[in-house]
Amino acid sequence: MTPTPITTTLDAEQQRIAGKALQGTVVDLIDLSLFAKQAHWNVIGPHFLAVHPALDELATVARKFTDEAAERATAIGVSPDGRAATVAADAGTTGFAEGWTSDGEVVETIAANLAAAIARLRASIESTEKADPVTQDLLIGITARLEQLHWMWQAQSTQPSAQRTRLGQLLVG
Ligand SMILES: [Fe+2]
C-alpha cells in the first residue's frame, strides 16, 4: 500500500477510529444507493408512482453522503475504499431481493436497510465523539437525514412495526 501523502493533526488512534467510522459509512451508503436503484427499476404494484421517484431521492441522498464521508476520510489522511468487492464484504445493510419486487416489499426492505445503516451510524457517532468531533458532526448530519427518510419509508408501510421488525430480522438472518 502507498504510504499516505496526506497528513492530519489527529494522532494515529484518533485517525484509526474516525477512518473506521467513515469507511463503514461509505460502504453502507454505496450499498443503499445501489438498492435504491435496483428497487427503482424493479418496483411493481399500485403504489408504483409514489415509490418509484422516492427511490431516486434516496439514491441521490445516499450518493451525496457517500462523497461527503469519503472526502472526510481523505481529509484526515485515510484512503476510502468504495470498490464493489469491499462493499459486498463490509456493508452492514440487510440486502435486497432479485427480480420484480412488489411495492409493499420494497417499502419494508428499504426501511430495514435504512435502519441498519442508521444503527451503524449511531455507533460511529459514539465512537468518534472524543476521537474526532468534526467527523462526528458530519455523521450526525447524515444520520438526521437518513432518519427523516426512515420515517417516510415507515410511514408508507401497511404493516405494523412489530411485524416489520421481524421482517428486518429475517432479512438480517
Ligand atoms: Fe429513473
Residues whose N, C-alpha, C, O or C-beta is under 5 A from the ligand:
A	BS01	LIG	none
